[in-house]
Amino acid sequence: MGDPSAWFQALDDPSERYPLDEVVYTSRSGGLLEVSHDLQALRASKSPAEWRALFDARYGRTAYPYGSGVWSKLEWVQPHLDPKGVVSLFEGNSNLFWAERYGATLGLDDLWIKQCGTSHTGSFKDLGMTVLVSTVAAMIRSGKPVRAIACASTGDTSAALAAYGAAAGIPVVVLLPAGKITTAQLLQPLANGALVGALDSDFDGCMRAVKELTNDPTIYLANSMNSLRIEGQKTLSYEIVQQFDWQVPDWVVVPGGNLGNVSAIYKGFAELVEIGLTDRVPRIACCQAERANPLYQAFLRAAAVGRPLAPGDVTAVAAQTTLASAIQIGAPVSAPKAVHALLASRGVVEQATEDELADAVARADRTGLFNCPHTGVALACLEKLVRRGTIQPKERVVVVSTAHGLKFTEFKRRYHDGELPFPAHHANRPVSLGSDPSEVSTAIHRALDAKESQDMRSKS
Ligand SMILES: Cc1ncc(COP(=O)(O)O)c(C=O)c1O
């Protein structure tokens, strides 16, 4: 019986392999790598019941690093790390909650939100970054010459890299498209002491620049084409299943930009089946902004000629400005993996326009959520898939909420102030009041009366 082990493997040639501490991001033919695990060893070392018991025992406890959602599954993620050397901020274990009222508005009884925004830097990116930075920290300890870790970002990757780099004491370089990320997202790497490059370009331009920069092997690439990131992000699926007492939902709905996350989510569900803890994968709906929709366009083209999507179908588009700024990506690096994920999960691709995503955010916020615009893309697409009957009323659906709404307050302010170039159907403005208590009371009663009659009108 072998110990758990894992290695980088070329997607297009399983015999091409590299150790996880080697500085390598692509295969010899320039294709993507993925992390492969010795699944036979994982199956042999514990029964499914023993794995479930181990993961449940570690869940949310303080024993370092196993209380982290990611590192509670260490053997399945990066088995070559010394647990004491892991760089963890106790990421993961994010809320999975029943969105009862919002689901009811769509006719869904069993709608759940996986709230990744409640993680350390406010997005799901922490899940992958802890794995990547932990691996680099181990490389440095073993004498490998790494000067810095670098990434291109639409705002959330850079926040995560800067935090984990700072926690490990490793220098970080982030390349951002100037003026295209939110103030909160810019302040995160600045506060954590990263070297921040604001490029006069878009994300795709930043990606080209970081690839050039990381041709120097002493500057390690942290974008999701580095599949160590995917290994952390796949634990989202382990968590969802664990939080449902080891049951698999029918659908997972997720916004897609560079398409690393949708690939990671599929990989997590597929491994649970391969190691014997579950017996199926959910269907995956990948949701794109209409202004940055290369996967959706490829999906439509394939459907128009009556054939499934193929890996070579996704061609780059020029991404236009979208409120969902973190998915404003025209040349998604992980497209081949995402296509595989969609085919293997009987997945679908949908898109949302600017007004659809903004109104979906506001409608769901009215039921107690506080969504980022990317989650708005997922919600608007969910609404379409339910209307079309692709998603059925009794099915169990999980929407992956990818970031915290508090990182995107300017978007919400513009919506509620009516500053966006389309009608804001759920705008809510403060009522301006003086200071006299009885006048305040009269005005509040008047406002409540008006609200009650408006609610009655909209119900009738
Ligand atoms: C908040 C948010 N949602 C969704 C995405 C899309 O993830 P991916 O690029 O892996 O498709 C990103 C990152 O790009 C993001 O920051």
The ligand as an SDF file (V2000), in Angstrom:
LIG
                    3D

 16 16  0  0  0  0  0  0  0  0999 V2000
  -15.4760   37.1270   -7.4640 C   0  0  0  0  0  0  0  0  0  0  0  0
  -15.0940   36.2310   -8.5920 C   0  0  0  0  0  0  0  0  0  0  0  0
  -16.0430   35.4720   -9.1540 N   0  0  0  0  0  0  0  0  0  0  0  0
  -15.7600   34.6370  -10.1660 C   0  0  0  0  0  0  0  0  0  0  0  0
  -14.4880   34.5490  -10.6770 C   0  0  0  0  0  0  0  0  0  0  0  0
  -14.2480   33.6200  -11.8020 C   0  0  0  0  0  0  0  0  0  0  0  0
  -13.4250   32.5350  -11.5050 O   0  0  0  0  0  0  0  0  0  0  0  0
  -12.5700   31.9040  -12.6650 P   0  0  0  0  0  0  0  0  0  0  0  0
  -11.6930   32.9980  -13.1840 O   0  0  0  0  0  0  0  0  0  0  0  0
  -11.8210   30.7960  -12.0350 O   0  0  0  0  0  0  0  0  0  0  0  0
  -13.5540   31.4550  -13.7120 O   0  0  0  0  0  0  0  0  0  0  0  0
  -13.4630   35.3400  -10.1240 C   0  0  0  0  0  0  0  0  0  0  0  0
  -12.0680   35.3140  -10.5940 C   0  0  0  0  0  0  0  0  0  0  0  0
  -11.6920   35.4110  -11.6910 O   0  0  0  0  0  0  0  0  0  0  0  0
  -13.7820   36.2040   -9.0530 C   0  0  0  0  0  0  0  0  0  0  0  0
  -12.8300   36.9800   -8.4890 O   0  0  0  0  0  0  0  0  0  0  0  0
  1  2  1  0
  2  3  1  0
  2 15  2  0
  3  4  2  0
  4  5  1  0
  5  6  1  0
  5 12  2  0
  6  7  1  0
  7  8  1  0
  8  9  2  0
  8 10  1  0
  8 11  1  0
 12 13  1  0
 12 15  1  0
 13 14  2  0
 15 16  1  0
M  END
$$$$
